[in-house]
Amino acid sequence: MVLSTPVLGVIILVYLMVIFYLGWLGYKKTKETEDYMVAGRKIHPYILALSYGATFISTSAIIGFGGAAGALGMGLLWLAFMNIFVGIFIAFVVFGSKTRRMGLNLNAVTFPELIGRRFQSRFIQGFSGALIGIFMPLYAGIVLIGGARFLESTLNINYDVAVLILTVIVAAYVITGGLIAVMYTDALQGTLMFIGMIFLLVFTYAKLGGVSAAHSALTAMNDLVPESLTAGGHLGWTSMPVFGSPIWWTLISTLVLGVGIGVVAQPQLAVRFMTVKNDTALNRAVLVGGPFILMMTGVAFTVGALSNAYFYETLGKISVVVAGGNTDLIMPEFINSAMPDTFVVLFMLTLLAAAMSTLSSQFHTMGTSIGHDFYREYIKKGELGQTINITKVAIAGTILASVILAYILPISIIARATAIFFGLCAAAFLPMYAGGLFWKRMTKEGAIASLLVGTFSSLFWLAFVHKSEAVPLGISKAIFGVDTILTGTWTVVDPILVATPLAIVVAIVVSLMTKPTPQEHLDACFKK
């Protein structure tokens, strides 16, 4: 279906006018560096919850993971559980309050700066900033892909043009308005996303004859699972894969654990905790964030799997066949063929909101990581004055890198690339982040060792062992003459299950072997 009516044009224009107004509002309220970096530390809990959720749930969740559910089935709903329990409850209640207080105590305005100042290390701040600046464009690139693919199929416009349109719009208000503009627009976009996903769930079940009929029809399709998936352990779209099979390892270790645990160490999400004025605001935000994440992920994963029942009923094919083997196209194909025109317009705005909310936070985080953490604080040793202009230049540079990746990344990449970035953040940042907040005995040396071991062991596993990345990269083949240096089950075990435990062990051992942090600095970090 192609939509190109004057009404659609007016709707999009009104939406963009509201977005740019909120961006202008953020620009007007941005007076100091703290305003640009952490929204002045006075954001309302409702805005915090929707901004956090809208940043977390991008087109990668709706398009990429919805498409993955279309191929792998409803076992992906375990990721929805992890997103709520770990991504909202644990993140806000356990990590949020301590992050907010320590950030305020140390006057930190970015995630790398928080960790760097906790351990009195410019190296940690600079290395973390560089790591984010180098690898987050991969995540931003696949968010661009998700939004652009839907615009391409819905508006019948060239994919390359769709990427540029999304990029220019988001860049305009992020560069000028800082984090205040980002969070204001996130709140609006999160509201649109919530409404859109409610309608998607209702329309899907109505189209398939109700909840019971829809799930029964999908269960009855077990014998239609492609032979290639059956060989990998797929038992049907309403069943978990065979325990220990390649598909089970992909589903559990890469998608569920990789994203479900990695969310806690996402820099663009952790910095949100430093934008509110007290812990009460964080606790209130949980009441909004939990239902929001449930509606976003639960609906996307359920509808993605149920799309098989719809396509088989109408076309006699399963979803991945209709999408031409590209799982990133399953959700766009389903929306455009199954939903009424008015809903397609609403859902297009939903996906625009999902893409723009995440991209804006990614662009802001990449810019602050390179401009503030790496260049100003590490390279120039903090000797430069205002950091805003440097950050704006860095944002522009990382945006360019994201756009290039959106053009060159292969098909069916969205879910996998998201898991790669989340897993890398878990291995590199989570041990020293958790240790810095909860274990006073953790030392600078332990944090540095954990950061380096987590980073490079994760990258090593991706390049030489985990076949989903090692085979396409070809590094192992070029050096050792084999696709992967290990064989069997090891080739489907995600790096997060190897690199993160290794980084935790190194953090503990090195910290216990080195001199404790001076008590006066710990008092400054942990004062209430």
LOMI-363979 format. One record per residue (C-alpha): residue number from 1; x negated, y, z; residue in three letters. Coordinates in steps of 0.5 Angstrom, whole numbers, plus 500, padded with zeros to 3 digits. Each point is the difference from the previous one (the first is absolute). Example, Ala and Ser with C-alpha at 12.3 -4.5 7.8 and 13.67 -1.06 7.14 Angstrom:
  tivo    X    Y    Z  base
     1  475  491  516   ALA
     2  498  507  498   SER
END
This chain:
  tivo    X    Y    Z  base
     1  500  500  500   MET
     2  497  507  498   VAL
     3  503  506  504   LEU
     4  499  507  496   SER
     5  506  504  502   THR
     6  501  508  502   PRO
     7  502  497  507   VAL
     8  494  496  501   LEU
     9  496  506  498   GLY
    10  504  505  505   VAL
    11  499  495  506   ILE
    12  493  499  499   ILE
    13  499  507  499   LEU
    14  504  502  507   VAL
    15  496  494  503   TYR
    16  493  503  498   LEU
    17  502  507  502   MET
    18  502  498  507   VAL
    19  493  496  500   ILE
    20  496  506  498   PHE
    21  504  505  505   TYR
    22  498  495  506   LEU
    23  493  500  497   GLY
    24  500  508  500   TRP
    25  503  500  507   LEU
    26  494  496  502   GLY
    27  495  504  497   TYR
    28  503  506  504   LYS
    29  499  497  506   LYS
    30  493  498  499   THR
    31  496  505  503   LYS
    32  494  496  504   GLU
    33  496  494  498   THR
    34  504  496  505   GLU
    35  506  502  496   ASP
    36  498  497  494   TYR
    37  497  494  503   MET
    38  505  498  505   VAL
    39  506  504  499   ALA
    40  498  504  506   GLY
    41  502  494  505   ARG
    42  507  502  501   LYS
    43  504  496  495   ILE
    44  507  498  502   HIS
    45  501  492  502   PRO
    46  505  499  494   TYR
    47  495  503  495   ILE
    48  494  496  503   LEU
    49  504  494  499   ALA
    50  503  501  493   LEU
    51  493  503  498   SER
    52  496  493  503   TYR
    53  505  496  497   GLY
    54  501  503  493   ALA
    55  492  500  500   THR
    56  500  493  502   PHE
    57  505  498  495   ILE
    58  498  502  493   SER
    59  502  497  493   THR
    60  495  495  502   SER
    61  505  497  505   ALA
    62  506  501  496   ILE
    63  497  498  493   ILE
    64  494  496  501   GLY
    65  502  496  506   PHE
    66  508  500  498   GLY
    67  497  497  493   GLY
    68  495  495  504   ALA
    69  507  498  504   ALA
    70  503  499  493   GLY
    71  494  495  499   ALA
    72  499  497  506   LEU
    73  506  500  504   GLY
    74  503  502  507   MET
    75  494  498  504   GLY
    76  498  507  499   LEU
    77  505  502  505   LEU
    78  495  498  505   TRP
    79  496  506  498   LEU
    80  506  505  501   ALA
    81  500  497  507   PHE
    82  492  502  501   MET
    83  502  507  497   ASN
    84  505  501  506   ILE
    85  496  497  505   PHE
    86  493  501  499   VAL
    87  501  506  495   GLY
    88  505  504  505   ILE
    89  501  497  507   PHE
    90  492  498  501   ILE
    91  498  506  496   ALA
    92  504  506  503   PHE
    93  501  497  507   VAL
    94  493  497  501   VAL
    95  495  504  496   PHE
    96  504  506  499   GLY
    97  500  503  506   SER
    98  492  499  501   LYS
    99  499  502  494   THR
   100  504  507  501   ARG
   101  496  501  506   ARG
   102  493  499  498   MET
   103  501  504  494   GLY
   104  502  506  504   LEU
   105  495  499  505   ASN
   106  494  499  495   LEU
   107  504  506  495   ASN
   108  500  494  495   ALA
   109  504  502  493   VAL
   110  498  494  496   THR
   111  500  492  502   PHE
   112  493  500  498   PRO
   113  498  506  504   GLU
   114  504  497  506   LEU
   115  496  493  500   ILE
   116  493  504  499   GLY
   117  501  505  506   ARG
   118  502  494  504   ARG
   119  494  497  499   PHE
   120  496  506  499   GLN
   121  498  498  493   SER
   122  500  504  494   ARG
   123  498  494  496   PHE
   124  506  496  502   ILE
   125  504  507  498   GLN
   126  496  500  493   GLY
   127  500  493  498   PHE
   128  508  499  502   SER
   129  501  506  496   GLY
   130  496  498  494   ALA
   131  503  493  500   LEU
   132  507  503  500   ILE
   133  499  505  494   GLY
   134  497  494  496   ILE
   135  505  495  501   PHE
   136  507  503  502   MET
   137  500  503  492   PRO
   138  501  492  499   LEU
   139  506  500  505   TYR
   140  503  507  497   ALA
   141  499  497  493   GLY
   142  505  495  501   ILE
   143  505  504  503   VAL
   144  499  505  494   LEU
   145  501  493  496   ILE
   146  507  498  503   GLY
   147  503  507  500   GLY
   148  498  501  492   ALA
   149  502  493  498   ARG
   150  507  502  503   PHE
   151  500  506  496   LEU
   152  498  497  494   GLU
   153  505  495  500   SER
   154  506  505  502   THR
   155  498  506  496   LEU
   156  497  497  494   ASN
   157  494  504  501   ILE
   158  493  498  499   ASN
   159  496  497  506   TYR
   160  494  504  499   ASP
   161  505  507  500   VAL
   162  504  497  506   ALA
   163  493  499  504   VAL
   164  498  507  499   LEU
   165  507  503  502   ILE
   166  500  497  506   LEU
   167  493  502  502   THR
   168  501  507  498   VAL
   169  506  501  504   ILE
   170  497  497  506   VAL
   171  493  503  500   ALA
   172  503  507  499   ALA
   173  503  500  507   TYR
   174  495  496  504   VAL
   175  494  504  498   ILE
   176  504  506  502   THR
   177  504  498  506   GLY
   178  496  495  503   GLY
   179  503  495  505   LEU
   180  506  505  502   ILE
   181  502  500  493   ALA
   182  499  492  500   VAL
   183  504  499  506   MET
   184  506  504  498   TYR
   185  500  497  493   THR
   186  499  493  503   ASP
   187  506  501  505   ALA
   188  505  502  494   LEU
   189  497  494  495   GLN
   190  501  495  506   GLY
   191  507  502  501   THR
   192  501  499  492   LEU
   193  497  494  501   MET
   194  504  497  505   PHE
   195  506  502  497   ILE
   196  498  497  493   GLY
   197  498  493  504   MET
   198  507  500  503   ILE
   199  503  500  493   PHE
   200  496  495  497   LEU
   201  501  495  505   LEU
   202  508  501  500   VAL
   203  500  500  492   PHE
   204  495  494  500   THR
   205  505  496  504   TYR
   206  506  502  497   ALA
   207  497  499  493   LYS
   208  499  492  502   LEU
   209  506  499  504   GLY
   210  499  502  507   GLY
   211  494  498  505   VAL
   212  502  492  500   SER
   213  501  499  493   ALA
   214  493  504  498   ALA
   215  496  496  505   HIS
   216  503  493  498   SER
   217  499  502  492   ALA
   218  493  501  502   LEU
   219  499  494  504   THR
   220  503  496  494   ALA
   221  495  502  495   MET
   222  494  497  504   ASN
   223  499  495  494   ASP
   224  499  506  495   LEU
   225  493  502  504   VAL
   226  495  500  494   PRO
   227  495  494  500   GLU
   228  494  505  501   SER
   229  503  502  507   LEU
   230  503  494  502   THR
   231  493  497  499   ALA
   232  497  505  505   GLY
   233  505  499  505   GLY
   234  507  504  499   HIS
   235  506  496  502   LEU
   236  505  505  498   GLY
   237  502  507  501   TRP
   238  503  499  507   THR
   239  495  495  503   SER
   240  493  501  502   MET
   241  495  498  496   PRO
   242  496  493  502   VAL
   243  496  501  506   PHE
   244  493  501  498   GLY
   245  501  500  493   SER
   246  497  506  496   PRO
   247  506  504  499   ILE
   248  501  499  508   TRP
   249  493  503  501   TRP
   250  502  506  495   THR
   251  506  501  503   LEU
   252  498  500  508   ILE
   253  493  502  500   SER
   254  500  505  494   THR
   255  507  503  500   LEU
   256  503  499  507   VAL
   257  493  501  504   LEU
   258  496  504  496   GLY
   259  506  505  500   VAL
   260  503  499  506   GLY
   261  494  501  504   ILE
   262  496  505  496   GLY
   263  506  505  501   VAL
   264  497  501  507   VAL
   265  493  503  497   ALA
   266  503  504  494   GLN
   267  497  507  501   PRO
   268  506  503  496   GLN
   269  504  497  506   LEU
   270  496  501  506   ALA
   271  499  507  499   VAL
   272  508  501  500   ARG
   273  499  499  508   PHE
   274  496  506  501   MET
   275  505  504  497   THR
   276  505  500  506   VAL
   277  500  504  506   LYS
   278  501  494  505   ASN
   279  501  493  501   ASP
   280  508  501  501   THR
   281  500  502  493   ALA
   282  496  493  498   LEU
   283  505  496  504   ASN
   284  506  503  496   ARG
   285  497  499  494   ALA
   286  500  493  501   VAL
   287  508  500  500   LEU
   288  500  503  493   VAL
   289  494  497  497   GLY
   290  502  492  501   GLY
   291  507  500  497   PRO
   292  497  504  494   PHE
   293  494  495  499   ILE
   294  505  494  501   LEU
   295  505  504  494   MET
   296  494  501  496   MET
   297  496  493  500   THR
   298  506  496  502   GLY
   299  504  502  494   VAL
   300  494  500  495   ALA
   301  498  493  501   PHE
   302  507  498  500   THR
   303  502  503  494   VAL
   304  494  498  496   GLY
   305  501  493  502   ALA
   306  508  500  498   LEU
   307  498  503  493   SER
   308  499  493  498   ASN
   309  507  498  501   ALA
   310  502  506  497   TYR
   311  496  499  494   PHE
   312  501  493  499   TYR
   313  508  501  500   GLU
   314  500  505  495   THR
   315  494  498  496   LEU
   316  498  493  502   GLY
   317  493  502  502   LYS
   318  496  501  506   ILE
   319  498  507  502   SER
   320  492  499  498   VAL
   321  502  498  493   VAL
   322  505  506  499   VAL
   323  494  504  503   ALA
   324  495  497  495   GLY
   325  496  497  505   GLY
   326  499  507  503   ASN
   327  503  500  507   THR
   328  499  508  501   ASP
   329  506  500  495   LEU
   330  505  495  503   ILE
   331  503  506  504   MET
   332  500  505  495   PRO
   333  503  495  495   GLU
   334  505  498  505   PHE
   335  502  507  502   ILE
   336  501  502  493   ASN
   337  504  494  498   SER
   338  504  498  506   ALA
   339  502  507  503   MET
   340  505  505  498   PRO
   341  497  507  496   ASP
   342  502  504  506   THR
   343  496  496  505   PHE
   344  494  499  495   VAL
   345  500  508  501   VAL
   346  500  499  507   LEU
   347  495  495  501   PHE
   348  495  503  495   MET
   349  500  506  505   LEU
   350  499  495  505   THR
   351  494  497  497   LEU
   352  497  507  498   LEU
   353  501  502  508   ALA
   354  496  493  502   ALA
   355  495  502  495   ALA
   356  499  507  501   MET
   357  500  499  508   SER
   358  495  495  500   THR
   359  496  504  495   LEU
   360  500  506  503   SER
   361  497  497  507   SER
   362  495  496  496   GLN
   363  498  506  496   PHE
   364  499  504  507   HIS
   365  496  495  503   THR
   366  495  498  494   MET
   367  499  508  500   GLY
   368  499  501  507   THR
   369  496  494  501   SER
   370  495  502  494   ILE
   371  500  507  501   GLY
   372  500  501  508   HIS
   373  498  493  503   ASP
   374  494  498  495   PHE
   375  498  507  497   TYR
   376  501  505  505   ARG
   377  499  496  506   GLU
   378  495  495  498   TYR
   379  496  503  494   ILE
   380  500  507  503   LYS
   381  500  498  507   LYS
   382  506  505  501   GLY
   383  497  506  499   GLU
   384  505  502  494   LEU
   385  506  505  503   GLY
   386  507  499  498   GLN
   387  501  492  497   THR
   388  506  502  496   ILE
   389  497  502  493   ASN
   390  495  494  500   ILE
   391  506  495  502   THR
   392  504  503  494   LYS
   393  495  499  495   VAL
   394  499  493  503   ALA
   395  507  499  499   ILE
   396  500  502  493   ALA
   397  494  495  499   GLY
   398  503  494  503   THR
   399  507  501  496   ILE
   400  496  500  494   LEU
   401  497  493  502   ALA
   402  507  497  502   SER
   403  503  502  493   VAL
   404  494  497  496   ILE
   405  501  493  504   LEU
   406  508  501  499   ALA
   407  498  500  492   TYR
   408  495  494  501   ILE
   409  502  495  505   LEU
   410  504  493  497   PRO
   411  507  498  501   ILE
   412  503  497  506   SER
   413  495  504  504   ILE
   414  504  504  505   ILE
   415  501  495  506   ALA
   416  493  497  499   ARG
   417  496  507  500   ALA
   418  504  502  506   THR
   419  498  494  504   ALA
   420  493  501  498   ILE
   421  500  507  503   PHE
   422  504  498  506   PHE
   423  495  494  502   GLY
   424  494  505  499   LEU
   425  503  505  504   CYS
   426  501  494  506   ALA
   427  493  497  499   ALA
   428  496  507  500   ALA
   429  504  504  505   PHE
   430  505  496  504   LEU
   431  495  497  505   PRO
   432  496  507  501   MET
   433  507  504  500   TYR
   434  503  495  506   ALA
   435  494  500  503   GLY
   436  499  507  501   GLY
   437  507  501  502   LEU
   438  500  494  505   PHE
   439  493  498  502   TRP
   440  496  505  503   LYS
   441  494  496  500   ARG
   442  500  500  493   MET
   443  493  503  497   THR
   444  498  504  494   LYS
   445  496  495  498   GLU
   446  505  495  501   GLY
   447  505  504  496   ALA
   448  495  501  494   ILE
   449  498  493  500   ALA
   450  508  498  500   SER
   451  501  505  494   LEU
   452  494  498  496   LEU
   453  502  492  501   VAL
   454  507  501  499   GLY
   455  499  504  493   THR
   456  495  496  497   PHE
   457  502  493  502   SER
   458  507  502  497   SER
   459  497  502  494   LEU
   460  496  494  499   PHE
   461  506  496  501   TRP
   462  504  503  495   LEU
   463  494  500  495   ALA
   464  497  493  501   PHE
   465  506  496  503   VAL
   466  507  502  500   HIS
   467  501  498  493   LYS
   468  506  505  498   SER
   469  495  505  500   GLU
   470  493  496  499   ALA
   471  502  497  494   VAL
   472  503  507  496   PRO
   473  494  503  503   LEU
   474  495  495  497   GLY
   475  494  502  505   ILE
   476  499  493  503   SER
   477  500  497  493   LYS
   478  495  505  498   ALA
   479  495  499  506   ILE
   480  501  493  501   PHE
   481  504  497  494   GLY
   482  506  498  504   VAL
   483  507  503  501   ASP
   484  499  500  507   THR
   485  495  498  505   ILE
   486  504  496  504   LEU
   487  506  495  498   THR
   488  506  497  502   GLY
   489  505  503  505   THR
   490  495  506  502   TRP
   491  501  503  493   THR
   492  507  502  502   VAL
   493  499  502  507   VAL
   494  500  508  500   ASP
   495  494  504  503   PRO
   496  504  502  506   ILE
   497  500  494  503   LEU
   498  492  499  499   VAL
   499  498  507  501   ALA
   500  504  503  505   THR
   501  498  495  505   PRO
   502  493  500  498   LEU
   503  500  508  502   ALA
   504  504  499  506   ILE
   505  494  495  503   VAL
   506  495  505  497   VAL
   507  503  506  504   ALA
   508  500  496  506   ILE
   509  493  497  500   VAL
   510  497  506  498   VAL
   511  503  504  505   SER
   512  499  496  506   LEU
   513  492  500  498   MET
   514  500  507  499   THR
   515  500  506  505   LYS
   516  507  503  502   PRO
   517  503  506  498   THR
   518  498  506  505   PRO
   519  506  500  505   GLN
   520  501  508  499   GLU
   521  502  499  493   HIS
   522  504  494  501   LEU
   523  504  505  505   ASP
   524  501  505  495   ALA
   525  502  494  495   CYS
   526  505  497  505   PHE
   527  503  506  504   LYS
   528  507  501  500   LYS
END
